[in-house]
Amino acid sequence: MQSNLYELYDLKADPWEHTNLAPKEPSAMKLMRTALDQWLERVVYARNPEFNQANERIKDVLLAAAPQVPVAATGQTLDNEKISILGIGLADHAKLAPGAHVDLHVYFQVNQRTRQAFRFLLAVWPVDASWKPTDPAPATMVRSNLRSTADGFFTSDRWREHEYIRERFSITIPPDWTGRIAVGLVASTEHAEKAVATGAAPANDPNLIILGTLPLGSSAPAGP
């Protein structure tokens, strides 16, 4: 599930799974993937906490209500507005300071179910008071790893209409940064195609979705 890779085997003829038939048998692969996805929807991605074996991993991502977003993004959506990117904030008790290792949150609203299993990367860089979202992004940005939500366990194609999602990214702030940091997001499909920003983006990178800025020295209150 972490790699989002599907394989198909004939267990009678190939019990040790040496030959992946998925590239050679597209109709059989489609049938089996449909059956597997239906099972995953019923069992793994059920929203019932009493019966869902994956509930502990999902509840860190799936919010019970619309979040109060500390810094709102403007006009940023994915997959033809199926997903709105609401904005950013800090994890509870986190302090955004030079040299700190912090969790940054990105908030999404699902308007319509998408078939895209996006992988996300967060990028941050220092800016001054004259910064504009369309200013070129520097090559020295600090980036998170590119990954799927919940390490591939709750990819965006599993999000459902009217749900709110909180994605968590761990970032280490360089000790020499001052002022504010700009926060950008890269969303890549399973075919490695990067989403183009529907709102502001740096002049040198239309795929870097600008989400806003946070002041160094800021801290997040404890959540309820």
DOKEFI-851757 format. One line per field, with one value per residue (C-alpha): z, x, y; residue number from 1. Coordinates in Angstrom, 2 decimals. Layout:
<pts>
up <- [Z / ...]
east <- [X / ...]
north <- [Y / ...]
k <- [NUM / ...]
</pts>
This chain:
<pts>
up <- [0.00 / 0.58 / -3.07 / -4.47 / -6.73 / -7.94 / -9.03 / -10.30 / -9.97 / -11.00 / -7.71 / -9.20 / -11.90 / -9.99 / -6.22 / -5.38 / -7.30 / -9.67 / -12.69 / -12.41 / -14.95 / -14.55 / -17.66 / -19.83 / -18.67 / -18.43 / -18.38 / -15.57 / -13.73 / -13.99 / -12.63 / -9.68 / -8.86 / -8.79 / -6.40 / -4.22 / -4.12 / -3.13 / -0.28 / 0.85 / 0.89 / 3.01 / 5.46 / 5.54 / 4.70 / 6.58 / 8.76 / 11.58 / 14.50 / 16.09 / 13.10 / 11.13 / 11.66 / 10.21 / 12.37 / 14.47 / 11.39 / 9.62 / 12.55 / 12.60 / 9.06 / 8.86 / 10.84 / 12.56 / 11.53 / 9.47 / 10.87 / 12.03 / 9.64 / 11.06 / 7.63 / 4.74 / 1.20 / -1.69 / -4.76 / -4.53 / -5.68 / -7.09 / -9.85 / -11.31 / -7.91 / -6.53 / -3.61 / -2.07 / -0.19 / 2.79 / 4.25 / 6.79 / 10.50 / 13.15 / 15.12 / 18.73 / 20.99 / 18.03 / 17.96 / 14.65 / 15.50 / 13.83 / 14.29 / 15.36 / 14.02 / 13.62 / 12.15 / 9.68 / 8.82 / 5.46 / 5.44 / 2.59 / 1.90 / -0.37 / -2.68 / -4.89 / -4.82 / -6.93 / -8.63 / -8.22 / -5.54 / -5.02 / -3.39 / -1.55 / -0.82 / 1.35 / 0.70 / 2.92 / 2.50 / 4.27 / 2.96 / 3.96 / 4.22 / 0.50 / -0.61 / -3.06 / -3.83 / -7.45 / -6.54 / -7.81 / -5.37 / -4.33 / -5.02 / -1.33 / -0.18 / 2.57 / 1.35 / 2.95 / 1.33 / -1.47 / -0.06 / 0.03 / 2.96 / 6.04 / 4.27 / 1.53 / 3.88 / 3.21 / -0.26 / -1.67 / -3.90 / -0.66 / 0.64 / 0.39 / -0.46 / 2.34 / 4.38 / 5.84 / 5.76 / 7.77 / 6.21 / 8.42 / 7.24 / 9.35 / 8.60 / 10.22 / 10.11 / 9.40 / 12.36 / 10.32 / 9.05 / 10.29 / 9.67 / 8.01 / 5.99 / 2.83 / 2.51 / -0.79 / -1.75 / -4.67 / -5.59 / -7.92 / -9.44 / -9.50 / -13.05 / -11.73 / -13.24 / -11.04 / -10.47 / -11.70 / -9.07 / -9.54 / -7.28 / -6.77 / -7.73 / -8.08 / -11.50 / -11.92 / -10.77 / -11.72 / -9.90 / -6.50 / -4.87 / -2.55 / 0.70 / 2.72 / 5.21 / 8.90 / 11.20 / 12.82 / 16.56 / 16.31 / 18.23 / 18.04 / 21.00 / 22.36 / 20.56 / 22.30]
east <- [0.00 / 2.91 / 4.00 / 0.43 / 1.55 / -0.90 / 0.22 / -1.66 / -0.67 / -2.13 / -1.73 / -2.53 / 0.11 / 2.50 / 2.06 / 5.34 / 4.29 / 7.23 / 5.34 / 3.35 / 0.50 / -0.79 / 0.96 / -0.06 / -3.66 / -5.32 / -8.91 / -8.17 / -6.22 / -9.16 / -11.56 / -9.35 / -8.46 / -12.17 / -12.84 / -9.90 / -10.95 / -14.49 / -13.11 / -10.84 / -13.79 / -15.87 / -13.16 / -10.11 / -11.69 / -14.97 / -15.57 / -17.03 / -14.54 / -15.94 / -15.21 / -12.52 / -9.16 / -7.46 / -9.27 / -6.25 / -4.26 / -7.15 / -8.34 / -5.07 / -5.86 / -9.66 / -11.18 / -14.54 / -15.55 / -14.44 / -11.10 / -10.21 / -7.36 / -4.76 / -3.52 / -5.98 / -4.86 / -6.41 / -7.87 / -5.81 / -7.57 / -6.73 / -8.24 / -10.68 / -11.79 / -12.63 / -10.33 / -9.90 / -6.68 / -7.90 / -4.57 / -1.85 / -1.09 / 1.22 / 0.76 / -0.41 / 2.28 / 4.68 / 6.95 / 8.25 / 11.78 / 15.21 / 16.70 / 13.36 / 11.93 / 8.19 / 5.07 / 3.24 / -0.37 / -2.06 / -5.87 / -8.03 / -11.75 / -13.16 / -15.81 / -16.07 / -14.31 / -11.15 / -9.58 / -6.13 / -3.90 / -1.81 / 1.59 / 2.50 / 5.69 / 5.91 / 8.52 / 9.44 / 11.86 / 12.55 / 10.98 / 11.00 / 8.24 / 8.42 / 7.78 / 5.00 / 3.59 / 4.69 / 8.31 / 10.70 / 11.26 / 14.89 / 16.77 / 17.68 / 14.15 / 13.75 / 11.57 / 9.81 / 9.79 / 7.27 / 4.74 / 1.11 / -1.13 / -0.57 / 2.37 / 0.09 / -2.56 / -5.14 / -4.41 / -6.48 / -8.54 / -9.97 / -11.15 / -14.89 / -17.15 / -17.65 / -14.70 / -11.94 / -8.38 / -5.33 / -2.01 / 1.08 / 4.59 / 7.77 / 10.22 / 13.50 / 14.00 / 17.63 / 19.16 / 20.08 / 16.56 / 14.82 / 11.57 / 8.88 / 8.73 / 6.71 / 4.99 / 4.36 / 2.93 / 3.67 / 0.99 / 2.05 / -0.16 / 0.72 / 1.97 / 4.41 / 2.42 / 2.56 / -0.60 / -0.46 / -1.34 / -4.83 / -3.93 / -0.63 / 2.66 / 6.27 / 7.15 / 9.79 / 7.64 / 3.92 / 3.68 / 4.58 / 1.23 / 1.64 / -0.29 / 0.80 / 3.44 / 4.13 / 6.23 / 9.29 / 8.80 / 5.11 / 3.60 / 0.41 / -1.96 / -2.99 / -5.97 / -9.18]
north <- [0.00 / 2.37 / 2.09 / 2.08 / -0.77 / -3.41 / -6.89 / -9.95 / -13.63 / -16.98 / -18.83 / -22.23 / -22.06 / -19.77 / -20.30 / -18.54 / -15.40 / -15.18 / -13.81 / -10.60 / -10.89 / -7.33 / -5.90 / -8.88 / -9.40 / -5.96 / -7.29 / -9.75 / -7.07 / -4.64 / -7.27 / -8.18 / -4.56 / -3.68 / -6.55 / -5.56 / -1.90 / -2.87 / -4.98 / -2.15 / 0.26 / -2.14 / -3.19 / -0.94 / 2.42 / 2.02 / 5.09 / 2.98 / 3.11 / -0.06 / -2.26 / -0.49 / -2.12 / 0.95 / 3.49 / 4.49 / 5.44 / 7.15 / 9.27 / 11.23 / 12.38 / 12.44 / 15.34 / 15.12 / 18.65 / 21.62 / 22.83 / 26.30 / 27.01 / 29.44 / 30.59 / 30.29 / 29.48 / 31.37 / 29.68 / 26.48 / 23.30 / 19.89 / 17.75 / 20.28 / 21.58 / 18.14 / 18.98 / 22.43 / 23.24 / 25.25 / 26.36 / 25.62 / 25.60 / 24.21 / 21.02 / 21.42 / 22.94 / 23.28 / 26.32 / 27.59 / 28.68 / 28.55 / 25.08 / 23.54 / 20.30 / 20.90 / 19.36 / 21.59 / 20.78 / 21.24 / 21.15 / 19.85 / 19.84 / 17.11 / 18.56 / 15.50 / 12.18 / 12.07 / 9.07 / 10.60 / 9.10 / 12.22 / 12.18 / 15.37 / 17.29 / 20.39 / 23.10 / 26.06 / 28.96 / 32.28 / 35.49 / 39.15 / 41.75 / 42.58 / 38.96 / 38.20 / 34.73 / 35.06 / 35.79 / 33.08 / 30.27 / 29.71 / 26.51 / 26.35 / 25.47 / 22.89 / 20.05 / 17.12 / 13.70 / 13.11 / 10.65 / 9.59 / 10.41 / 8.23 / 6.58 / 5.26 / 3.92 / 6.66 / 8.03 / 10.89 / 8.58 / 7.13 / 10.51 / 10.98 / 13.91 / 16.48 / 15.17 / 17.31 / 16.01 / 17.11 / 16.13 / 16.28 / 17.20 / 17.19 / 19.98 / 21.10 / 24.87 / 25.89 / 27.75 / 30.84 / 31.62 / 34.77 / 36.64 / 34.55 / 31.34 / 30.78 / 27.41 / 25.64 / 22.26 / 19.93 / 17.37 / 14.56 / 11.85 / 8.16 / 8.81 / 11.45 / 14.33 / 17.42 / 19.44 / 23.03 / 25.65 / 27.09 / 30.02 / 31.76 / 30.07 / 31.25 / 32.63 / 29.92 / 26.96 / 26.74 / 23.39 / 24.85 / 25.65 / 28.64 / 28.14 / 31.18 / 32.31 / 31.72 / 33.92 / 32.39 / 32.49 / 31.64 / 28.73 / 26.71 / 26.40 / 23.04 / 21.56 / 20.51]
k <- [1 / 2 / 3 / 4 / 5 / 6 / 7 / 8 / 9 / 10 / 11 / 12 / 13 / 14 / 15 / 16 / 17 / 18 / 19 / 20 / 21 / 22 / 23 / 24 / 25 / 26 / 27 / 28 / 29 / 30 / 31 / 32 / 33 / 34 / 35 / 36 / 37 / 38 / 39 / 40 / 41 / 42 / 43 / 44 / 45 / 46 / 47 / 48 / 49 / 50 / 51 / 52 / 53 / 54 / 55 / 56 / 57 / 58 / 59 / 60 / 61 / 62 / 63 / 64 / 65 / 66 / 67 / 68 / 69 / 70 / 71 / 72 / 73 / 74 / 75 / 76 / 77 / 78 / 79 / 80 / 81 / 82 / 83 / 84 / 85 / 86 / 87 / 88 / 89 / 90 / 91 / 92 / 93 / 94 / 95 / 96 / 97 / 98 / 99 / 100 / 101 / 102 / 103 / 104 / 105 / 106 / 107 / 108 / 109 / 110 / 111 / 112 / 113 / 114 / 115 / 116 / 117 / 118 / 119 / 120 / 121 / 122 / 123 / 124 / 125 / 126 / 127 / 128 / 129 / 130 / 131 / 132 / 133 / 134 / 135 / 136 / 137 / 138 / 139 / 140 / 141 / 142 / 143 / 144 / 145 / 146 / 147 / 148 / 149 / 150 / 151 / 152 / 153 / 154 / 155 / 156 / 157 / 158 / 159 / 160 / 161 / 162 / 163 / 164 / 165 / 166 / 167 / 168 / 169 / 170 / 171 / 172 / 173 / 174 / 175 / 176 / 177 / 178 / 179 / 180 / 181 / 182 / 183 / 184 / 185 / 186 / 187 / 188 / 189 / 190 / 191 / 192 / 193 / 194 / 195 / 196 / 197 / 198 / 199 / 200 / 201 / 202 / 203 / 204 / 205 / 206 / 207 / 208 / 209 / 210 / 211 / 212 / 213 / 214 / 215 / 216 / 217 / 218 / 219 / 220 / 221 / 222 / 223 / 224]
</pts>
